[in-house]
Amino acid sequence: MMMRTLLLSLLFACLFFTSCTQKQQGEAETSVPLREKPNIVILFCDDMGYGDLGVYGHPTIKTPNLDRMAGEGMRFTQFYSGSPACSASRYSLLTGRYPIRSGFGWVLYPDGPKGMHPEEYTLAEGLKDAGYKTGMFGKWHLGNLHEYLPVQHGFDEYLGLPYSNDMIPPKFPDIALFQNNDTLELNPDQTKLTKMYTERAVNFIKGNKKDPFFLYLPYAMPHVPLMPGKDFQGKSMRGKYGDVVEEIDWSVGQILETLQQEGLAENTLVFFTSDNGPWIIKDIEGGSAGLFRDGKGSTWEGGMREPAIAWWPGTIKKGSVCAEVASTLDLYVSALQLAKQEIPTDRAVDGKSIVSLLKQSGEASVEQPYFYYGMNNYLYAVRKGAWKLHIHTYSQTGKQYFEGKLPLLFNIEEDPSEKYDLSEQYPEKIAELQKEIDAHEQKLESESSFFAKAENTGEQTKE
């Protein structure tokens, strides 16, 4: 009896050991060891407002995936785009530089000669030099001539429209859907764009999971025309605008799910934001800036303060909220730092690292001024700490807020809606911030003298 009990015990132990060993082997086959260099994914909307997501307070647009992303990651409350317009904002994201350095105005058109200069060192080029595979699926808007396209600026793969989805016939020539440098299709069905970009992004992740990768997915919408996919048409309480945003939310869910299924989540930083604020002159077809004044095209907070969510399981604390000032320019510096790639020193880079903010691994970032560039990349305002000084203002609505009075001064933390001008109460703050503007403009002049030439000729000289 005793021998039988011993044999049964040994048999059970063997079965248990075998079962555990098989499970561990299976886990090893599907998991990916943590890497020294994380994957970088940037999801970039077009014309989405601060108030357009559930997690940012929208009452009827349903964004469960983005809400979950924020719950599992970090939500920013004071995150800015580099510009309140399409081309200039994308330039700042991909170079870490203020748009005035680009040599072109804030929006490029299909028949224009300008684009991203070959001597710019883009985020894709930097990450590629660091050993990353690079893919872009979506809107480019940094020049549509051959020398300006994404493949010439560091992307291994590209699928997308070269400019905004409203730059179509009859006002403009046929719009091409590019695959790398080739035209895949003219005037594509835009209701298929979000799904198409998402599927290509998912395939890119699966095809490059053994290497570090950079995935840039700049959606065509919610820029007008609003073209939700057939599975999302008529589904949102917010109407067609809500349909488009809810499809983007679905897309985000597909990206996160793929990263988790492939065992890549803990190796990947995903950052979601928008190029500028909502296009409020489009009325019901435009989005909402929430409690902020104005929208796209303006340097009021509604034009440049964006929803922003960072997700990196195991690194970013779940459900964290960051109230520090950060911007798309900082993503350039931070991504290169994470990739252990040197920041260019042969030209000015305006962004700063926010890695410590993401990891919550020390003091808040060093306070530095943030400069707001508006129409034609002129300097319109500056923010430092809680204070924002407007020296110029503009609105696509034609409104002259405060009856055109200038300068205007706001405590942006106490008054994020920019309702209460404090210029008469705090003249010393105006003087302090004006000094920051003067120093910034002198610095620009000392770093480069090509701006006037670039605007006249469409050429850019290396700094």
VEXDREN-2710 file (C-alpha; in Angstrom, 1 decimal):
% VEXDREN-2710
k/r/px/py/pz
1/MET/0.0/0.0/0.0
2/MET/2.8/2.3/0.9
3/MET/4.7/1.5/-2.3
4/ARG/1.5/2.1/-4.4
5/THR/1.1/5.5/-2.7
6/LEU/4.7/6.4/-3.5
7/LEU/4.3/5.4/-7.1
8/LEU/1.2/7.5/-7.5
9/SER/2.9/10.5/-5.9
10/LEU/5.8/10.1/-8.3
11/LEU/3.5/9.8/-11.3
12/PHE/1.6/12.9/-10.3
13/ALA/4.8/14.9/-9.8
14/CYS/6.0/13.8/-13.2
15/LEU/2.7/14.9/-14.8
16/PHE/2.8/18.2/-13.0
17/PHE/6.4/18.8/-14.0
18/THR/5.6/18.0/-17.6
19/SER/2.6/20.2/-17.7
20/CYS/4.5/23.2/-16.2
21/THR/7.4/22.6/-18.6
22/GLN/5.1/22.6/-21.6
23/LYS/3.4/25.7/-20.5
24/GLN/6.7/27.5/-19.9
25/GLN/7.9/26.4/-23.4
26/GLY/4.7/27.6/-24.9
27/GLU/5.0/30.9/-23.2
28/ALA/8.5/31.3/-24.4
29/GLU/7.4/30.7/-28.0
30/THR/4.8/33.5/-27.9
31/SER/6.5/36.1/-25.7
32/VAL/9.2/38.5/-26.7
33/PRO/12.0/39.4/-24.2
34/LEU/12.2/43.0/-23.1
35/ARG/14.5/45.0/-25.4
36/GLU/16.9/47.8/-24.7
37/LYS/15.2/49.9/-27.4
38/PRO/11.4/50.1/-27.3
39/ASN/9.2/50.2/-30.3
40/ILE/7.7/53.6/-31.0
41/VAL/4.1/54.1/-32.3
42/ILE/2.7/57.5/-33.0
43/LEU/-1.0/57.8/-33.8
44/PHE/-1.8/61.2/-35.1
45/CYS/-5.2/62.6/-35.8
46/ASP/-6.2/65.5/-38.1
47/ASP/-8.2/68.3/-36.7
48/MET/-9.3/66.5/-33.5
49/GLY/-10.2/68.7/-30.6
50/TYR/-9.3/68.5/-27.0
51/GLY/-13.0/67.8/-26.1
52/ASP/-13.7/65.1/-28.7
53/LEU/-12.9/61.9/-26.6
54/GLY/-14.8/60.3/-23.8
55/VAL/-11.9/60.4/-21.5
56/TYR/-11.6/64.2/-22.1
57/GLY/-15.2/64.7/-21.3
58/HIS/-17.3/64.3/-24.5
59/PRO/-20.8/63.2/-23.5
60/THR/-21.8/61.2/-26.6
61/ILE/-18.8/60.2/-28.6
62/LYS/-17.9/56.7/-27.5
63/THR/-14.2/56.0/-27.3
64/PRO/-13.7/52.9/-25.2
65/ASN/-10.3/52.0/-26.6
66/LEU/-8.8/55.4/-26.1
67/ASP/-10.5/55.6/-22.6
68/ARG/-8.9/52.3/-21.8
69/MET/-5.6/53.4/-23.2
70/ALA/-5.7/56.4/-20.8
71/GLY/-6.7/54.1/-17.9
72/GLU/-3.7/51.9/-18.6
73/GLY/-1.4/54.7/-19.4
74/MET/-1.0/58.5/-19.0
75/ARG/-3.3/61.3/-20.1
76/PHE/-1.8/64.7/-20.7
77/THR/-3.7/67.9/-19.9
78/GLN/-1.3/70.5/-21.2
79/PHE/0.1/69.0/-24.4
80/TYR/0.6/71.2/-27.4
81/SER/1.0/70.8/-31.2
82/GLY/3.9/72.6/-32.9
83/SER/1.4/74.6/-35.0
84/PRO/-2.4/75.2/-35.4
85/ALA/-2.2/74.0/-39.0
86/CYS/-1.5/70.7/-40.9
87/SER/1.9/70.9/-42.6
88/ALA/3.7/73.0/-40.0
89/SER/2.5/70.8/-37.2
90/ARG/3.7/67.7/-39.0
91/TYR/7.1/69.3/-39.6
92/SER/7.5/70.0/-35.9
93/LEU/6.5/66.4/-35.0
94/LEU/9.0/64.8/-37.3
95/THR/11.9/67.2/-36.8
96/GLY/11.5/68.5/-33.2
97/ARG/11.8/72.0/-34.6
98/TYR/9.5/75.0/-34.5
99/PRO/7.8/75.4/-37.9
100/ILE/9.5/78.7/-38.7
101/ARG/12.6/76.6/-39.3
102/SER/10.9/74.7/-42.2
103/GLY/11.3/77.4/-44.9
104/PHE/7.6/77.1/-45.9
105/GLY/4.3/78.5/-44.7
106/TRP/2.0/76.6/-42.5
107/VAL/0.0/74.7/-45.1
108/LEU/1.3/73.1/-48.4
109/TYR/-0.9/72.7/-51.4
110/PRO/-0.8/70.1/-54.2
111/ASP/0.5/72.5/-56.8
112/GLY/3.2/74.1/-54.6
113/PRO/6.9/73.5/-55.1
114/LYS/7.9/73.2/-51.5
115/GLY/8.3/70.4/-49.1
116/MET/10.4/68.8/-46.4
117/HIS/14.0/69.6/-47.3
118/PRO/16.4/66.7/-47.9
119/GLU/18.8/68.0/-45.3
120/GLU/16.2/67.7/-42.5
121/TYR/16.9/64.8/-40.1
122/THR/13.5/63.3/-39.5
123/LEU/12.4/61.1/-36.6
124/ALA/12.2/58.2/-39.1
125/GLU/15.8/58.8/-40.3
126/GLY/17.0/58.9/-36.7
127/LEU/15.3/55.8/-35.7
128/LYS/16.3/54.0/-38.9
129/ASP/19.9/54.9/-38.0
130/ALA/19.3/53.3/-34.6
131/GLY/18.3/50.0/-36.2
132/TYR/14.6/50.5/-36.4
133/LYS/12.2/49.4/-39.2
134/THR/10.1/52.3/-40.1
135/GLY/6.6/52.4/-41.6
136/MET/4.1/55.2/-42.3
137/PHE/0.4/54.7/-43.2
138/GLY/-1.6/57.9/-43.6
139/LYS/-1.4/61.6/-44.4
140/TRP/2.0/63.1/-45.2
141/HIS/1.4/66.7/-46.1
142/LEU/5.1/67.7/-46.3
143/GLY/5.4/67.9/-50.1
144/ASN/4.1/65.7/-52.9
145/LEU/7.1/65.9/-55.3
146/HIS/9.3/62.8/-55.4
147/GLU/12.1/64.3/-53.4
148/TYR/9.7/65.2/-50.6
149/LEU/7.9/61.9/-50.1
150/PRO/8.2/59.8/-46.9
151/VAL/10.5/57.1/-48.4
152/GLN/13.1/59.8/-49.1
153/HIS/12.8/60.9/-45.5
154/GLY/13.5/57.6/-43.6
155/PHE/10.4/55.4/-44.0
156/ASP/10.9/51.9/-45.3
157/GLU/7.2/51.6/-46.1
158/TYR/4.6/54.2/-47.0
159/LEU/0.9/54.1/-47.9
160/GLY/-1.2/57.1/-47.9
161/LEU/-2.4/60.5/-49.3
162/PRO/0.3/63.1/-49.8
163/TYR/-1.9/65.9/-48.4
164/SER/-5.3/66.7/-46.9
165/ASN/-8.3/64.7/-47.9
166/ASP/-10.2/67.8/-49.1
167/MET/-7.5/68.7/-51.6
168/ILE/-9.4/66.9/-54.4
169/PRO/-11.1/67.6/-57.7
170/PRO/-12.5/69.9/-58.9
171/LYS/-10.6/72.5/-56.9
172/PHE/-7.3/70.5/-57.1
173/PRO/-5.9/67.9/-59.4
174/ASP/-6.6/64.2/-58.8
175/ILE/-5.3/63.0/-55.4
176/ALA/-3.1/60.0/-55.5
177/LEU/-3.0/57.2/-53.0
178/PHE/0.8/56.5/-52.8
179/GLN/2.5/53.2/-52.0
180/ASN/6.1/54.0/-51.4
181/ASN/6.9/56.3/-54.4
182/ASP/4.3/54.8/-56.8
183/THR/0.7/55.8/-57.4
184/LEU/-1.5/52.9/-56.2
185/GLU/-4.8/54.6/-57.1
186/LEU/-6.3/58.0/-58.0
187/ASN/-9.1/59.5/-56.0
188/PRO/-9.6/56.5/-53.6
189/ASP/-12.8/55.8/-51.8
190/GLN/-12.1/57.7/-48.6
191/THR/-14.6/55.6/-46.5
192/LYS/-12.0/52.8/-46.8
193/LEU/-9.0/54.9/-45.6
194/THR/-9.0/54.4/-41.8
195/LYS/-9.5/50.6/-42.2
196/MET/-6.9/50.4/-44.9
197/TYR/-4.3/52.3/-42.9
198/THR/-5.1/50.2/-39.8
199/GLU/-4.7/46.9/-41.6
200/ARG/-1.4/47.9/-43.1
201/ALA/-0.2/49.1/-39.6
202/VAL/-1.2/45.8/-38.1
203/ASN/0.6/43.9/-40.8
204/PHE/3.7/46.1/-40.3
205/ILE/3.7/45.3/-36.6
206/LYS/3.4/41.5/-37.2
207/GLY/6.1/41.6/-39.9
208/ASN/8.6/43.5/-37.9
209/LYS/8.1/42.1/-34.4
210/LYS/11.7/40.7/-34.3
211/ASP/13.2/44.1/-34.7
212/PRO/12.6/47.4/-33.0
213/PHE/10.2/49.4/-35.2
214/PHE/8.7/52.9/-35.6
215/LEU/5.1/53.1/-36.7
216/TYR/3.6/56.4/-37.7
217/LEU/-0.1/56.4/-38.4
218/PRO/-1.4/59.9/-39.3
219/TYR/-5.1/59.4/-39.9
220/ALA/-6.8/61.4/-42.7
221/MET/-9.6/62.5/-40.4
222/PRO/-11.6/63.9/-38.6
223/HIS/-10.5/66.5/-41.2
224/VAL/-13.4/67.2/-43.6
225/PRO/-14.7/65.6/-45.7
226/LEU/-15.9/63.2/-43.0
227/MET/-15.8/59.7/-44.5
228/PRO/-16.5/57.0/-41.9
229/GLY/-16.2/53.4/-42.9
230/LYS/-19.4/51.5/-43.7
231/ASP/-19.3/49.7/-40.4
232/PHE/-19.4/53.0/-38.5
233/GLN/-21.8/55.1/-40.6
234/GLY/-24.8/56.3/-38.7
235/LYS/-23.7/54.7/-35.4
236/SER/-22.6/57.7/-33.3
237/MET/-25.0/60.0/-31.3
238/ARG/-22.7/62.8/-32.4
239/GLY/-23.5/62.3/-36.1
240/LYS/-21.0/61.8/-38.9
241/TYR/-18.2/63.5/-36.9
242/GLY/-18.7/61.0/-34.1
243/ASP/-18.8/58.2/-36.6
244/VAL/-15.3/59.1/-37.8
245/VAL/-13.9/59.5/-34.3
246/GLU/-15.4/56.2/-33.2
247/GLU/-13.8/54.5/-36.2
248/ILE/-10.4/56.0/-35.2
249/ASP/-11.0/54.6/-31.7
250/TRP/-11.6/51.2/-33.2
251/SER/-8.3/51.6/-35.1
252/VAL/-6.5/52.4/-31.8
253/GLY/-8.0/49.2/-30.3
254/GLN/-6.7/47.1/-33.2
255/ILE/-3.2/48.5/-32.7
256/LEU/-3.2/47.9/-29.0
257/GLU/-4.7/44.4/-29.3
258/THR/-2.1/43.4/-31.9
259/LEU/0.8/44.6/-29.7
260/GLN/-0.6/42.5/-26.9
261/GLN/-1.3/39.4/-28.9
262/GLU/2.3/39.6/-30.4
263/GLY/3.8/39.9/-26.9
264/LEU/5.1/43.4/-27.7
265/ALA/3.1/45.6/-25.4
266/GLU/5.8/46.0/-22.7
267/ASN/8.3/46.8/-25.4
268/THR/6.3/49.5/-27.1
269/LEU/5.5/53.2/-26.4
270/VAL/2.3/54.2/-28.1
271/PHE/1.5/57.9/-28.2
272/PHE/-1.9/59.3/-29.5
273/THR/-2.5/63.0/-30.2
274/SER/-3.7/65.4/-33.0
275/ASP/-2.0/67.8/-35.3
276/ASN/-4.1/70.9/-34.3
277/GLY/-7.4/71.8/-32.8
278/PRO/-10.9/71.4/-34.3
279/TRP/-11.9/73.1/-37.5
280/ILE/-14.7/75.1/-35.8
281/ILE/-15.7/77.1/-38.9
282/LYS/-17.1/73.8/-40.3
283/ASP/-19.8/74.0/-37.7
284/ILE/-21.4/70.6/-37.0
285/GLU/-18.7/68.9/-39.1
286/GLY/-16.0/70.3/-36.9
287/GLY/-15.0/69.1/-33.5
288/SER/-14.8/70.6/-30.0
289/ALA/-12.0/72.2/-28.1
290/GLY/-13.8/71.7/-24.8
291/LEU/-13.3/74.6/-22.5
292/PHE/-10.6/76.2/-24.6
293/ARG/-11.1/79.3/-26.8
294/ASP/-11.3/79.0/-30.6
295/GLY/-9.8/76.2/-32.7
296/LYS/-7.7/75.3/-35.8
297/GLY/-5.7/78.1/-37.3
298/SER/-5.5/80.1/-34.1
299/THR/-2.9/80.3/-31.4
300/TRP/-5.6/80.5/-28.7
301/GLU/-5.5/77.3/-26.6
302/GLY/-8.2/75.7/-28.6
303/GLY/-6.0/75.8/-31.7
304/MET/-3.0/74.1/-30.2
305/ARG/-3.7/72.3/-27.0
306/GLU/-4.4/68.7/-27.9
307/PRO/-5.7/65.5/-26.4
308/ALA/-2.6/63.3/-25.7
309/ILE/-2.4/59.8/-24.3
310/ALA/0.8/57.7/-23.7
311/TRP/0.6/53.9/-23.3
312/TRP/3.5/51.6/-22.3
313/PRO/2.5/48.8/-20.0
314/GLY/5.0/48.1/-17.2
315/THR/6.7/51.5/-17.7
316/ILE/4.0/54.2/-17.6
317/LYS/2.0/54.1/-14.4
318/LYS/-1.7/53.1/-15.0
319/GLY/-4.2/55.9/-14.8
320/SER/-1.6/58.6/-14.4
321/VAL/-2.3/62.2/-15.4
322/CYS/0.4/64.6/-16.4
323/ALA/-0.2/68.4/-16.0
324/GLU/3.3/69.4/-17.1
325/VAL/3.6/71.4/-20.4
326/ALA/4.8/69.1/-23.2
327/SER/4.5/69.2/-27.0
328/THR/4.9/67.2/-30.2
329/LEU/8.4/68.7/-30.6
330/ASP/9.3/66.7/-27.4
331/LEU/8.3/63.4/-29.0
332/TYR/11.2/63.7/-31.5
333/VAL/13.8/64.2/-28.7
334/SER/12.2/61.6/-26.4
335/ALA/12.0/58.9/-29.1
336/LEU/15.6/59.3/-30.2
337/GLN/16.7/59.2/-26.5
338/LEU/14.8/56.0/-26.0
339/ALA/16.4/54.6/-29.1
340/LYS/19.8/55.6/-27.8
341/GLN/20.3/57.7/-30.9
342/GLU/22.2/61.0/-30.7
343/ILE/20.1/64.2/-31.1
344/PRO/21.5/66.2/-34.1
345/THR/24.0/68.9/-33.1
346/ASP/24.5/70.5/-36.5
347/ARG/21.1/72.2/-36.3
348/ALA/18.8/73.7/-33.7
349/VAL/16.4/71.2/-32.1
350/ASP/13.7/72.9/-30.1
351/GLY/12.1/69.9/-28.3
352/LYS/13.1/68.6/-24.9
353/SER/12.9/65.1/-23.5
354/ILE/9.8/64.0/-21.6
355/VAL/11.0/60.5/-20.9
356/SER/11.2/61.3/-17.1
357/LEU/7.6/62.5/-17.3
358/LEU/6.5/59.2/-18.9
359/LYS/8.4/57.1/-16.5
360/GLN/7.7/59.4/-13.5
361/SER/11.3/58.9/-12.7
362/GLY/12.4/62.1/-11.1
363/GLU/11.7/65.8/-11.1
364/ALA/9.4/67.5/-13.6
365/SER/11.0/68.7/-16.8
366/VAL/13.0/71.9/-16.7
367/GLU/10.6/74.8/-17.2
368/GLN/11.2/76.5/-20.5
369/PRO/9.1/78.9/-22.7
370/TYR/6.8/77.5/-25.3
371/PHE/6.3/79.6/-28.4
372/TYR/3.1/79.6/-30.4
373/TYR/3.5/80.0/-34.2
374/GLY/0.5/81.0/-36.2
375/MET/-0.4/82.3/-39.7
376/ASN/2.6/81.9/-42.0
377/ASN/4.7/80.8/-39.1
378/TYR/4.9/84.2/-37.4
379/LEU/5.4/84.2/-33.6
380/TYR/2.0/85.0/-32.0
381/ALA/2.4/84.1/-28.3
382/VAL/4.6/82.7/-25.6
383/ARG/3.9/80.6/-22.5
384/LYS/6.2/80.2/-19.5
385/GLY/4.9/78.5/-16.4
386/ALA/1.3/79.6/-15.8
387/TRP/1.6/82.8/-17.9
388/LYS/0.8/83.3/-21.6
389/LEU/1.3/86.5/-23.5
390/HIS/-0.3/87.2/-26.9
391/ILE/1.4/89.7/-29.1
392/HIS/-0.7/88.8/-32.2
393/THR/-4.0/87.0/-32.5
394/TYR/-6.0/85.5/-35.4
395/SER/-9.2/83.4/-35.8
396/GLN/-10.6/81.8/-38.9
397/THR/-14.0/82.8/-37.6
398/GLY/-13.1/86.4/-38.1
399/LYS/-13.8/87.3/-34.5
400/GLN/-11.7/90.0/-32.8
401/TYR/-11.6/88.8/-29.2
402/PHE/-11.1/91.5/-26.6
403/GLU/-11.9/94.0/-29.5
404/GLY/-8.4/93.4/-30.9
405/LYS/-6.6/94.7/-27.8
406/LEU/-2.9/93.7/-27.6
407/PRO/-0.9/92.6/-25.8
408/LEU/-3.1/90.1/-23.8
409/LEU/-1.9/88.3/-20.7
410/PHE/-3.5/85.3/-19.1
411/ASN/-2.8/83.0/-16.2
412/ILE/-3.4/79.9/-18.2
413/GLU/-3.6/77.5/-15.3
414/GLU/-6.2/79.5/-13.4
415/ASP/-7.9/80.6/-16.6
416/PRO/-7.4/77.9/-19.3
417/SER/-10.3/79.4/-21.3
418/GLU/-8.4/82.7/-21.7
419/LYS/-11.4/84.8/-20.5
420/TYR/-9.7/87.2/-18.2
421/ASP/-7.0/89.5/-19.5
422/LEU/-4.5/90.5/-16.8
423/SER/-2.3/92.8/-18.8
424/GLU/-3.1/95.9/-16.8
425/GLN/-2.6/94.2/-13.5
426/TYR/0.7/92.6/-14.3
427/PRO/2.9/94.8/-16.5
428/GLU/6.0/93.2/-15.1
429/LYS/4.9/89.8/-16.5
430/ILE/4.4/91.3/-19.9
431/ALA/7.9/92.7/-19.8
432/GLU/9.3/89.4/-18.6
433/LEU/7.6/87.4/-21.4
434/GLN/8.5/90.0/-24.0
435/LYS/12.2/89.5/-23.1
436/GLU/11.7/85.7/-23.7
437/ILE/10.3/86.5/-27.2
438/ASP/13.2/88.9/-28.0
439/ALA/15.8/86.4/-26.8
440/HIS/14.1/83.6/-28.9
441/GLU/14.0/85.7/-32.0
442/GLN/17.7/86.8/-31.6
443/LYS/18.6/83.1/-31.1
444/LEU/16.8/82.3/-34.4
445/GLU/18.7/84.9/-36.2
446/SER/22.0/83.7/-34.9
447/GLU/21.2/80.0/-35.7
448/SER/20.0/80.6/-39.3
449/SER/19.5/83.3/-41.9
450/PHE/17.7/81.2/-44.5
451/PHE/14.1/82.0/-43.6
452/ALA/13.5/85.0/-45.9
453/LYS/15.2/83.3/-48.8
454/ALA/13.3/80.1/-48.2
455/GLU/10.0/81.8/-48.3
456/ASN/10.8/83.5/-51.6
457/THR/12.5/80.6/-53.4
458/GLY/11.1/77.4/-51.9
459/GLU/14.6/76.4/-51.0
460/GLN/16.1/75.8/-47.6
461/THR/19.7/76.2/-46.5
462/LYS/21.3/73.9/-44.0
463/GLU/22.0/75.6/-40.6
END
